[in-house]
Amino acid sequence: MLPPLKTVKTGLRRTTETLAVELASALPGSTTPAWNELEWKLASAVAAAHGVSSLLCKRSTWKNPAWSSFLESQREHVEHRHQRIETLLKRLHAAARDVGVAMVPLKGSALHALGLYTPGDRPMADIDLLVQEGDVARVTDLLQKLGYVESFVQWKHRVFKPAAGEPLVGLGEHRDTPINIELHTRIQERLPITTVDITARIYPRKPQPGLNPYPSLGALMSHLLLHAAGNMCGRSLRLLHLHDISLLAARMSASDWDILWDGRAAEHPWWAMPPLRLVDRYYTQAIPRSLFGRLDRDCPPLLRMISRRQTLTKVSCSELWLHALAGIEWSRSMREVAHYIGNRVRPTDEATKERADMVRTQLWLQGQSWVTSTHRRRILTWLTRPVPRMDTLYVVRAALDHAASVA
């Protein structure tokens, strides 16, 4: 049985904000929080959901045996899984060279390649690869020869999973979890209606067969910021995203940031300011102050105002209740607002298919009556009572079950 949801909501907010401050602190190891038993369990749920358990293992010195044991176990799983991912990346590199295809490993793979993380620091749910549209057929054939099958297709990417192996149920990372591969031909996000596409600045100028790095630190930062913006818009940001940005920012010079405004971009980076403001809220020395004046001019007024008082909890799964109009503040015109509301009232065929694919492939959605209810019933429920997020409840239940299993 779950505790009262109001209690869970308060505990998630309290533990999320405390963990964010602890991870960002230049001098971690603050006084052990005066949390009750439930809050310590919720802290494990938050650390797992935000992908920071293994990072906290190196930094948190809080005196709680169950907490320390959980973090140490998570770090071991992440390190073992990292070795598997590195082995798979080497196989991908060799196979891509053999068939003359260029691929760019994205986000976590690139951050590891730069040495910003050591094995065991940062979890990776899957491997993201950018390829040219004309190479998709060859890459699909390549992945099939490596033992992969296509699981589903979304507007952002194609998802491939190992033909053998099933997802594991449990809290956080597990060394034996299958490694999925997400294949991208564009780097883009919908915010929430407008599609922002930065592929031109991500794909190498002179790609070579095999795995290729990002063209520059600025290109990688552009991708991290756009990815974070998309997650903020959908209220699925993770503390790990903020940590990634803060570490990369420390490597960047003033000129590296200029790629956000490069001449190939169709418009100014209006979407970059909200994630950078949020990074600055917790990692107070990470982002150059000179950036904000430039970014404020690009950002729509309402989004700029809301971003100045945003917290990690509000834009992540740590916010327990679903929001019927999540991300509407990212709309840049009344026309976009109307379009967004129309899509919420009457989902597109694409959105309906995407929902069905998620229900079929995501553990945290399976067996949940809410996600299989009719759209009309979901709207009526939203109008009559708060609705908790299924992904949040899944990880909370996993944390409570984990605590019971080790008690």
C-alpha positions in Angstrom: 0.0 0.0 0.0 1.2 3.5 -0.9 1.3 6.2 1.8 -1.2 9.1 1.3 -0.4 10.8 -2.0 -0.2 14.2 -0.4 2.5 12.9 1.9 4.3 11.4 -1.0 4.1 14.7 -3.0 5.6 16.6 -0.1 8.3 14.1 0.5 9.3 14.0 -3.2 9.6 17.8 -3.3 11.6 17.9 -0.1 14.1 15.2 -1.1 14.4 16.3 -4.7 15.5 19.8 -3.8 17.8 18.6 -1.0 19.5 16.1 -3.4 19.9 18.8 -6.1 21.7 21.1 -3.6 23.9 18.3 -2.3 25.0 17.2 -5.8 25.7 20.7 -6.9 27.6 21.7 -3.8 31.2 22.5 -4.1 31.6 21.0 -0.6 29.3 18.0 -0.4 28.9 16.1 2.8 26.4 18.4 4.5 24.7 17.5 7.7 22.6 14.4 7.4 19.0 15.4 6.6 16.4 15.0 9.4 14.2 12.9 7.1 11.7 10.3 8.4 11.8 6.7 7.2 9.4 7.4 4.3 11.5 10.3 3.1 14.7 8.2 3.0 12.9 5.7 0.8 11.6 8.5 -1.4 15.1 9.9 -1.6 16.2 6.6 -3.1 13.3 6.9 -5.6 14.3 10.4 -6.5 18.0 9.5 -6.9 17.1 6.6 -9.2 14.5 8.6 -11.3 16.9 11.5 -11.7 19.9 9.2 -12.6 22.2 10.5 -9.9 22.5 7.5 -7.5 26.0 6.6 -8.7 27.2 10.2 -8.6 25.9 10.7 -5.1 27.8 7.6 -4.0 31.1 9.6 -4.5 29.8 12.7 -2.8 27.2 11.9 -0.1 28.5 11.2 3.3 25.1 11.2 5.0 24.9 8.8 8.0 22.2 6.4 6.9 23.2 2.8 6.3 20.4 1.9 4.0 21.0 5.0 1.9 24.8 4.3 1.6 24.2 0.7 0.7 21.8 1.7 -2.0 24.2 4.2 -3.5 27.1 1.8 -3.5 25.0 -0.9 -5.1 23.9 1.5 -7.8 27.4 2.5 -8.6 28.5 -1.1 -9.0 25.6 -1.7 -11.5 26.3 1.5 -13.4 30.0 0.6 -13.7 29.3 -2.9 -14.9 26.7 -1.6 -17.4 29.2 1.0 -18.7 31.6 -1.7 -19.6 28.9 -3.5 -21.6 28.1 -0.2 -23.4 31.7 0.5 -24.2 32.1 -3.0 -25.7 28.9 -2.4 -27.8 30.2 1.0 -29.0 33.4 -0.6 -30.2 31.4 -3.2 -32.1 29.3 -0.5 -33.6 32.4 1.5 -34.7 33.9 -1.6 -36.4 30.7 -2.5 -38.1 30.0 1.0 -39.3 33.6 1.3 -40.7 33.1 -2.0 -42.6 30.0 -0.7 -44.4 31.2 2.9 -44.8 28.6 4.5 -42.6 29.2 7.5 -40.3 27.5 7.7 -36.9 27.6 10.2 -34.1 27.2 8.8 -30.5 25.1 11.4 -28.7 24.8 12.9 -25.2 26.1 10.4 -22.5 28.4 8.6 -24.9 30.0 11.8 -25.9 30.3 13.1 -22.4 32.1 9.9 -21.4 34.4 10.2 -24.4 35.4 13.7 -23.3 36.4 12.3 -19.9 33.8 14.3 -18.0 32.7 11.1 -16.3 34.6 8.0 -15.2 33.1 4.5 -15.5 30.4 4.1 -12.8 29.6 7.8 -12.6 26.8 8.3 -15.1 24.1 5.8 -16.1 23.1 5.5 -19.7 19.6 4.1 -20.4 20.5 3.4 -24.0 22.9 4.4 -26.9 21.7 7.3 -29.1 23.1 7.5 -32.6 22.8 10.2 -35.2 23.0 9.0 -38.9 22.0 10.5 -42.2 18.6 9.7 -43.5 20.1 7.9 -46.5 22.0 5.5 -44.3 19.0 4.3 -42.2 18.6 1.1 -44.2 22.2 0.1 -44.0 22.4 0.9 -40.3 19.2 -1.1 -39.7 20.8 -4.0 -41.4 24.0 -3.5 -39.4 22.0 -3.5 -36.1 20.1 -6.6 -37.1 23.4 -8.4 -37.6 24.5 -7.3 -34.1 21.3 -9.0 -32.7 18.9 -6.1 -32.7 15.3 -5.8 -33.8 13.2 -2.6 -34.3 10.9 -2.1 -31.4 9.0 1.0 -32.5 9.3 4.3 -34.4 8.5 7.8 -33.0 8.8 11.2 -34.7 12.2 11.7 -33.0 13.8 8.3 -33.5 13.7 4.6 -34.1 14.1 2.4 -31.1 16.0 -1.0 -31.5 16.2 -3.6 -28.7 18.2 -6.8 -28.4 16.3 -9.7 -29.9 17.1 -11.6 -26.6 16.6 -10.2 -23.1 13.7 -8.5 -21.3 13.6 -5.3 -19.2 14.2 -6.0 -15.5 11.8 -4.8 -12.8 13.5 -3.0 -9.9 14.7 0.2 -8.5 17.3 2.1 -10.5 20.1 0.7 -12.7 20.8 -3.0 -13.1 23.9 -4.4 -14.8 21.8 -6.9 -16.9 19.3 -4.5 -18.3 19.2 -4.8 -22.1 21.0 -1.9 -23.9 18.6 -0.3 -26.4 19.7 1.8 -29.3 17.9 4.9 -30.5 18.6 5.9 -34.1 18.1 9.5 -35.0 18.3 11.2 -38.4 17.4 14.7 -36.9 18.2 16.4 -33.6 14.9 18.1 -32.8 12.4 18.9 -30.1 8.8 20.1 -30.1 8.4 23.0 -27.8 5.4 22.3 -27.5 4.2 22.8 -31.1 7.1 24.4 -32.8 9.8 22.0 -33.9 13.3 23.2 -33.2 15.9 21.4 -35.4 19.6 21.8 -34.8 20.9 18.8 -36.9 23.0 21.1 -39.0 25.2 22.0 -36.1 25.5 18.5 -34.7 26.5 16.4 -37.7 30.2 16.5 -38.6 31.4 18.6 -41.5 33.6 15.8 -42.8 32.2 12.6 -41.4 34.3 9.5 -41.5 33.0 5.8 -41.5 32.5 4.7 -38.0 31.8 6.7 -34.8 32.4 10.4 -35.0 32.5 13.0 -32.2 30.4 16.2 -32.1 32.0 19.0 -34.2 32.7 21.1 -31.1 31.9 21.5 -27.4 29.4 24.2 -28.4 27.6 21.7 -30.6 27.4 19.2 -27.8 26.1 21.9 -25.4 23.5 23.0 -28.0 22.2 19.4 -28.0 22.2 19.1 -24.2 20.3 22.4 -23.9 17.7 21.5 -26.5 17.2 18.1 -25.0 16.8 19.7 -21.5 14.3 22.2 -23.0 12.2 19.4 -24.5 12.2 17.6 -21.1 11.3 20.7 -19.2 8.4 21.3 -21.6 7.2 17.8 -21.0 8.0 17.9 -17.2 10.5 15.1 -17.5 13.8 16.8 -16.8 16.3 14.9 -14.7 18.9 16.3 -12.3 21.5 14.4 -14.4 20.7 16.7 -17.3 21.6 19.7 -15.2 24.8 18.0 -14.0 25.8 17.2 -17.6 25.4 20.9 -18.6 27.3 22.2 -15.6 30.3 19.9 -16.2 30.5 20.7 -19.9 30.1 24.4 -19.2 33.3 24.3 -17.1 35.2 23.2 -20.3 33.8 25.9 -22.5 35.4 29.2 -23.5 33.4 32.3 -24.4 33.7 31.5 -28.1 32.3 28.0 -27.6 29.0 29.5 -26.5 28.7 31.4 -29.8 27.5 28.4 -31.7 24.1 28.9 -30.1 23.8 31.9 -32.4 25.6 30.6 -35.4 24.6 31.7 -38.9 23.1 28.3 -39.9 20.4 28.5 -37.2 17.0 29.5 -38.5 16.4 31.6 -35.4 18.0 32.7 -32.2 18.1 30.1 -29.3 15.0 31.2 -27.5 14.8 27.7 -25.9 18.3 27.8 -24.3 17.6 30.2 -21.5 15.2 28.2 -19.3 17.5 25.2 -18.8 20.5 27.5 -18.2 18.5 29.4 -15.6 17.7 26.2 -13.9 21.3 25.0 -14.0 22.3 28.4 -12.5 19.8 28.0 -9.7 21.7 25.0 -8.3 25.2 25.2 -9.9 25.6 28.9 -9.1 29.1 29.3 -10.6 28.7 27.1 -13.7 27.2 29.5 -16.3 28.9 32.8 -17.4 26.7 35.7 -16.2 27.2 37.5 -19.6 25.1 34.8 -21.3 21.9 35.7 -19.6 21.5 39.2 -21.0 21.9 37.8 -24.5 19.6 34.9 -23.9 16.9 37.0 -22.2 16.4 39.0 -25.4 15.8 35.8 -27.3 13.3 34.2 -24.8 9.6 34.9 -25.0 8.5 37.2 -22.1 6.1 34.7 -20.4 8.6 31.8 -20.6 11.4 34.1 -19.4 9.3 35.2 -16.3 8.3 31.6 -15.4 11.9 30.4 -15.8 13.2 32.8 -13.2 11.3 31.0 -10.5 11.3 27.5 -11.8 12.6 24.6 -9.7 13.7 21.1 -10.6 10.7 19.5 -8.8 8.2 21.5 -11.0 9.7 20.4 -14.3 10.5 16.7 -13.5 8.8 13.5 -12.4 9.3 14.7 -8.8 6.1 16.7 -9.3 3.6 14.0 -8.5 0.4 15.3 -10.2 -0.1 15.2 -13.9 -0.7 18.6 -15.6 -3.3 18.7 -18.3 -1.6 21.6 -20.1 2.1 20.8 -19.3 4.4 22.9 -21.3 1.9 25.4 -22.6 4.1 28.3 -21.3 6.6 27.3 -24.1 4.0 28.5 -26.7 5.2 31.6 -28.5 1.9 32.9 -29.9 -1.9 32.6 -29.3 -2.0 30.5 -32.4 0.4 28.0 -30.9 -1.7 28.0 -27.7 -4.8 27.2 -29.6 -3.1 24.5 -31.6 -1.7 23.0 -28.4 -5.1 22.9 -26.6 -6.7 21.4 -29.7 -4.2 18.6 -29.7 -4.9 17.9 -26.0 -8.6 17.8 -26.6 -8.4 15.7 -29.8 -5.0 13.9 -30.0 -3.5 13.4 -33.5 -3.2 9.9 -35.0 0.6 10.2 -34.4 0.1 11.0 -30.7 -2.4 8.1 -30.3 0.1 5.6 -31.9 3.0 6.9 -29.8 0.9 6.4 -26.7 0.1 2.8 -27.8 3.8 2.1 -28.4 4.7 3.5 -25.0 2.0 1.3 -23.3 3.4 -1.7 -25.1 7.1 -1.2 -24.4 7.4 0.7 -21.1 7.3 -1.3 -17.9 6.0 1.6 -15.8 2.9 1.9 -18.0 1.9 -1.8 -18.2 -1.1 -2.9 -16.2 -2.2 0.7 -15.5 -5.9 1.3 -16.1 -5.3 5.1 -16.5 -3.2 4.8 -19.6 -5.6 2.5 -21.3 -8.7 4.5 -20.5 -10.4 6.4 -23.3 -9.3 9.9 -23.9 -12.7 11.2 -22.9 -12.5 9.4 -19.5 -9.0 10.8 -18.9 -10.2 14.3 -19.5 -13.2 13.9 -17.1 -10.8 12.5 -14.5 -8.5 15.4 -14.9 -11.4 17.8 -14.3 -12.6 16.1 -11.2 -9.5 15.2 -9.2 -5.7 15.3 -9.2 -4.1 12.4 -11.2 -0.7 11.1 -10.2 2.0 10.4 -12.7 2.4 6.7 -13.6 6.2 7.0 -14.0 6.5 8.6 -10.5 4.3 6.0 -8.8 6.3 3.2 -10.5 9.6 4.4 -9.0 8.0 5.2 -5.6 6.6 1.7 -5.4 9.9 0.2 -6.5 11.7 2.2 -3.7 9.2 0.9 -1.1 9.5 -2.6 -2.4 13.3 -2.4 -2.4 13.4 -1.1 1.2 11.1 -4.0 2.3 13.3 -6.6 0.5 16.5 -5.5 2.3 14.9 -4.8 5.7 
